[in-house]
């Protein structure tokens, strides 16, 4: 009997492992860094044997046999190149301070994506089936409606540290007394002004979302996805039901990089999943450069979206002058040739960042502070100098400074003196190297790699038909009950009654005593 049980168990495990799921992955933002996150979700799922349909503005020619790419490169039409130009941002020609403009952009991008002929063809196919939909969350909840077309679970991929908006979709908002919002550069512990500011922003964004933005998104959901539901003979559900029918949030975060805040069971931090566990060898020229950098190599890159060539000429010359006085070798990711380079400075129009950071002679990373680069520096244990430019880069750098492995330099025309001081401090003070190595050890101390964890939770959601057991009961508790407003209302009503009754009782007792005194007299 025992041998038969073992045989059945082996067969069951075999079939469980060999299950191949069909996953739709949606990453429509025309941004290289966001595509890195999308591509690596696809890579891990394909490696696990699943079939993937990938909506992307960055299709590749030689795709995997189990991969179908839906080309939405027309989404670049919606991209304003000035928004990622360092010079334009430095001159305040473009600002990310207008949230309405940013939200509007996400709606336009959603429309452009779902109306793309390549996507329409798949959405129109009533025989098309998916076991799960994974979409990037970028200030637009409308993508959750895609899962209703295919009657399958929905998973968000959050590109940043957990924050109030994303967590409110699966549980409840964070506490602004110690958790910054998604675009704040404040790092706890907060002072009174920062706590009040955080509370005000959270209340304001919640009101904006509740009374305006959710209505906009719902209309777009009904207008753009409603016809597909009708075509399938389905009623168009309330978007409120669709919006909160989320099985899981996969978060590009980890406690070594962020904060140890409370998280619901269906938020899974998988920060670092985009980093290949097998570091690729360096090209021969770069390998020779790093091997010969006996005093160490400083790697300078402004990321995949921002370009160093767009920096003002006075800053470029200033950086080169500072680098020329160092004994270290400098490798600068630069998109065009530079004349009269100092002997110790080398440029590369393309640089394999992971392989460079993995080399033992790389001793310092100068970065824009994007979350991917910040994650990579902790993964490989390298201290950083951060020059944040926009978005969450400011928060990432403030957090890195607070944790002790980074120095922040403010991007400005007068930044060169500050930059030189930062380099001298980073090279000569060992505390930055020691701290990042400590955090790197914490980062790597996981039961499994983040890529394997990603695959496990996606498969778990499919196997358990949406993982309802992981969902927070907070979603089903009305606001007034959650904050005991009904109890407060009851107290407000009953307390005056009790006071009136007590007063009347005291008055009656007083009158009785007076009557007794009168009778005695």
N, C-alpha and C positions, 0 to 999 in steps of 0.2 A: 504493500500500500504506500509506504514511504517513497519507494522509487518512482511509482506512478505520479505521486504528488510532485516530486521533484521534476519529472518530465514535463508535466502540465505547466509548472511554474516557468521552466526554461522556455517552453513554446510561447507562453504568454509574454514573457520578457522580450523574446525575439520579435514577435509581432509588434509589440509596443515600440521597440527601438526602430523597426523598419517602417513605421508609419511615415508616409510622406504627405505633408500638409501643403495646401495651396494658400499662399500668403500674398496679400496686396499691400505694398509698401508705398506710402505717398510722401514724397519730399519735393514739393514744387518750387521752393524758394530758389531763385537764380543766384546762389551764393556758394562759392567753392567750399567754404568751411562747413556749411550745412550739408552739402553733398557728401563730404567726408563721413559725416555721421550716418547719412542714409545708405551710402555704399557699403559701409561696414556692417550695418544691420543685414543687408542683402547677403554680404559675404558669409556671415556666420550662419544664416539660415540655409544657404546653398551648401555650405560645408556639412551641415547636419542632414542633408539629403532632401530638403524641402524644395518645392517649386515656387518661384517668386515672380510676381508681376510688379515692376518698379516704375512708378510715375516720377520722371526726373527731367530736368532741363539739361542734364549732362549725360546723354546716352553714349555708350561705347560701341565700337564696331564689332569687336570679337567677344561676343557675350557668351555666357555659360549656357549649356544646352537646357538647363532647367530654369533659365531666366528669360522673361519677356519684358522688354523695356518699352514704355510708352513715352515717346519723345514729346516733351512740352517745352522745348527750347525757345518757343515763341514767348515764353514768360519773361525773357530778357527785354522784351518791348516795354514792360512795366517798370524796369529798373532804371533809376536815375543814377548815372555814373558819378555825378558830383557828390552823391551821398557817401561814396567810399574813396573820395580823393582827399589825401592828407592835406594838401595845400588848401583846398576849398574849406575843409573843416577847420584848419588853422586860422583862416581868414573869416570864419563865421559866415561863409557863403551858404552853408547848409547846416541845419540844426535838427537834432532828434528830440527837441524839447516839446514839439507839438504832437500830443498823443492822438488827436483826432486824425491828423494826416497819416500817422502810422497805421491806425486801425483801418482807415479807408483803403490804404494800400493793400492790406491783407484781404479785404473783401474783393477788391479788383483782381487780385491774384487768384483767389478762389474761383471767381467767374471765368477768368482766362483759362484756368486749369481744367475745369469740368466741361468747358465748351470746346476744348481742343479736340479736333477730329479723331486723334488717336485714342483719347480717353472716351469720347462719345461712342466709338465703335465697340469698346468693351462694355460700357454701361448699357448700351442698347441690346446687347446679347443676353436674352432672358435665360439662356442655357449656361451662362457663365456662373461658376460657383467659386467662392473663396471660403476658407476655414477661419480666417481672421483678417482684419485690416489694421495696419500700423501706420499712423500718420504723425508727422511732426506738428507739435503745438507751437504756433507762433501768433499769439494774440487773436486767434480766430477759432471758434468752436465748431464752425460749420462742417468741417471735414468728418466729424463724428457721424454725420448723416449718411456717409457713404456705406457704412456697415448695414444700414437698414435695407439697402438695395439687395444685399446678398445674404440677409438673415444670419449674420455671423458676429462673433464678439469683436469689440473695438478696443484698441490699445493706443494710448498717446505715447509719443516720445518727447520728453521735455528736454530741451537743449541746455538748460541751466540749472543752478541750484534750486531746490524746492522753494516755492514762494506761494503767497496767499491765493493768487488767481488759479493756478493749476491744482493746488490742493483742495480748493473749494469745489472742484468738479468731482472729487471722489470722497471728500470728507467734510472738512470745514476750514475756514480761513485760519492762517497762522496768527499768533499773538504779536501785534506790532510793538509790544514793549521790549521784545528781544529778538525779533526776526525782521530783517529789512525786506522791503518790497523788491520786486524784480529789477527795478531800475535805480534803486537807491545805492549810493556808495557809503552809507553809514554802516558802521560795524559795531556791534554791541561790545561792552555795555553802553547803552544810550544815556545821554543826559536828558533832562526834562524837555528841552526844546526838540530833540530828535524823537523822543517818544510821542510827543504831541504831534509832530510833523508826520510820523509814521501812522499814527491813528487817523489823522485827518485824511491822509492820502488813501488809506485803506477804505475808510467810509465813503470818500468821494468816488473812488474807482468802483466800489460795490454799487453805489447809487447809479453811476454812469452805466454800468453793465446791466443792472436790473431794469432801470427805467428807460434806457435808450438802446444800448448796443445789442442786447439779447433780441430786441424786436427787429433790428436791422438784420441780424444773422438769421433769425427765423424766417423772415421774408425771402432771403436769398436761398435758404434751404428749400422752402416750398417752391420757389420759382425755378431753381436750377435742378433740384433733385426730385421734386414732386412728380414731374411727368414720367420719370423712370418708374416710380412706385405705381402710378396709375397704369402704366403699360404692363406691369406685372400683376395687376388686379388687386393691389394693396391700397388700403386707406392711408392717407398721409397722417402720420402720428404727430402728437404735440411735440414740438422741438424741445420742450422742457424735459419730456421723457427720454428723447433721443440723447440730449446733451448730458444727462446724468447716468446714462446706461453705459458707463465706461468700465471695462473689466480690469484694466491695469494702467498704471503710468510707469513707464521705464524712464528713469531719470539719469541724465548725464551728470551724475554727481557722486561724491563719496565723502565720508566724514573726515578723511585726511585733508581734503581740500576745502570743505565748508564747515557747517555747524552741526552739532549733535542735537538737532531738534526732533520733536516727536513727529512720527510719520505713520500714516495708516498702513494696514497690512498690504494693500494693493498698490503701494508706491515702492518700487524696487530700484535702489541706487546701483547703477552699472557703469559709473564713470570710468573711463579708460578702455572701454570695449573697442574703440577705434584704433588702439595701438596693437600692432602685430606682435605676438609673443616671440616670434622668430625674427629677430632684427636682420634685415637684408644687408649684405656686404656693401661697403662704400665703393663707388667708382674709383678706379685706380688713381686718378689725379687727386681726388679728395682724401683717399686713404693715405697717400704719400704726404699730403699736406698735414693731416692730423698726426700721423706717426712721427713726423719731424718737428712738431710743435713742442719742443722740449720745455718751454716755459708755460705751456698751456695755450689753448685756443679759445677765443671769445667768439661766439656765434651771434650774429645780429640779423634778425628777420622781423618784418612788420606783418607777417602772416600771409595767408593766401588771398585775401581780398584787398588789403592796403598795399600800396607800392612805394618803396623807398625812393624811386626815381621822381615821384611827385613832391618830395620834400623841397622847400625853398633852397636855392643855391647856397645861401649863406649858412644854412644848417648842414648841408652836405659837406661843404668845405670845413666847417667847424668840427664835425665828427671826424673827418679824415685827419685833421690837425691833432686832435686829441689822441686818436689811434696811433699816429706816427711816433708819439712819445712813449709808447708802451713797449715793454720787452716781450709781451705776449703776441702771438699771431692772431689776426682778426679775419674772420670769414663773414662777409656781408652779402646777404641775399639781395641782389640788386638787378633790376630788369634791363639795364643797358650798360654799355661799356663806359668806363671812367678813365680819363687820361691822367697821367702822372700820379699813379697810385703810390703811396708809401711802400717800402719794401716788405713790411710786415702785414700789409693789408691785401686781401684777395677777395674778388667778387665772384658770385655764381648766380646766373640768371635762374637756375633751378637748383634746389638743394634738398637732398633726402634728410629731412629734419630728424626723424627717429634715429637713423643711423649715425648722424653727427652727434646728437645728444648722448647716444649710447657709448661713444668712444671715451675712454678714460682720460684722454688729453683735453677734452672739452671741459672747461672749468667755469664758464659763465655764459648765460643766455640773455641777450638783450631782446625784448619782445614787446609787442603791443598789448599783451595781457589778455588775449582771447582765452576762453575756457579750455579749448583744445590744447593750446600751447602751455597753459598753466598746469593742466593735467599731465602733459608730457614731461614737464620739468620735474614734477614730483615723482612720476614713474621712473625717470632716469636719475633722479637725485642731483639736479643741478640748480644752483641759486640763480636768481634772475634780477635784472633791472627792467622795470616795466614802464612803458610810455603809453598809457591808455589814450584812446582816441574817441571812442563812442560806445554806446550801449552798456553791456554788462562788464566791459573791460575795466571800468573804474571800480566797480564792486569787486571784481576778481583781484585787482591789484591791492585794494585796501585790505582785503581779506588775507592776501599773501604777505603783506607787510605786517599785519597783526599777528600772523602765525610765525613770522620771524625769518622767512627765507627769501625775502624780496626787498628791493628799494624802489620806490616810485619816483619817477621824474615827470613833471608836468610839461606837456607839449606846448611850446611857445617859441617865439622868436628869440627870447632871452634865456633859453634853457641850457646853453652850453656849459656855463659855470656849474650849474646844478648837476649836469650830466657827468662832468669830469670828477666832481666830488663823489658821486655815486659809484663810479667805476673804481676809484681809489679805495673807497670803503668796502666794496664787494670783494675786491682782490686781496685786500690786506687784513680784513677781519674774518677769522675762521667761523664765527658764530652762524653766518648765513649757510655755509657749507654743512656745518654740523646739524643745523636744524632741518635742512631739506633732506638730509640722509635719514634723520630720525622719522620724518613724515613719510619718506619713501618706504621705510620698513613697515610702517603702519598700513600704507596703501597696498603693499603686496601681501600683507598677512590676511588673506581671504581663503575660505574653504575651496573655492574654485575661481577660475579666471572670470572677469566680467563678461567676456564673450560667451562662455559656457552658461553663465547665469542667465544672460539674455535669452539664449535658445531654450533653456529649461522653462522659464516663465511663460514664454510664448506658447510652447508646447503644453504647458500646464493649463493655460487658459483654454486652448482648443480641446484638450482631453476632458476638462471639467465643464465644458459648454458655457464658457464665460466666467468661470471662477466666482460664482455668486457668494461662496463662503468667505471670500476675502474682502467683501465690500463692507464699508462702514455703516452702522445703523444711523449715524449722524445725518445721512442724506434723507432719512424718512422722518426726522424729528422737525416739526415746524419751528421757525425762528423764535416765536414767542415762548415755546416750551423749552427750547434749548437754553435760553437765557432767563428762564423762570419769570417771564413777564406776566404770565397768568397768575402766578403766586403773588407777584408784586401788586397786580390789580386787585386780587382778593384781599390782600392786606390793606390796600388803600381804601377799599369799600368797607371792610369789616372793622378796621381799627377805629374809625370815627364812631361807628355804632357802639362798639365796646366802651369807648370813652363817654359817649352820651349816656349809656346804661349805667356806668359806674357813677357818673355825676348825678344822675337821677336818684340812684340808690343812696348816695351820700346825702343828697338833699332831703330825701324821705327820712333817713335816719336822724338827720339834724332836726327836722320838724318834729319827729316823734319825741326826741329828747326835750325840745322846747315845750311841747305839750305836757310832758310829764312834770317838768319844772313848774309849769303854770298850775297844774292840778294840785301839786304839793303846797304851793303857796296859797 
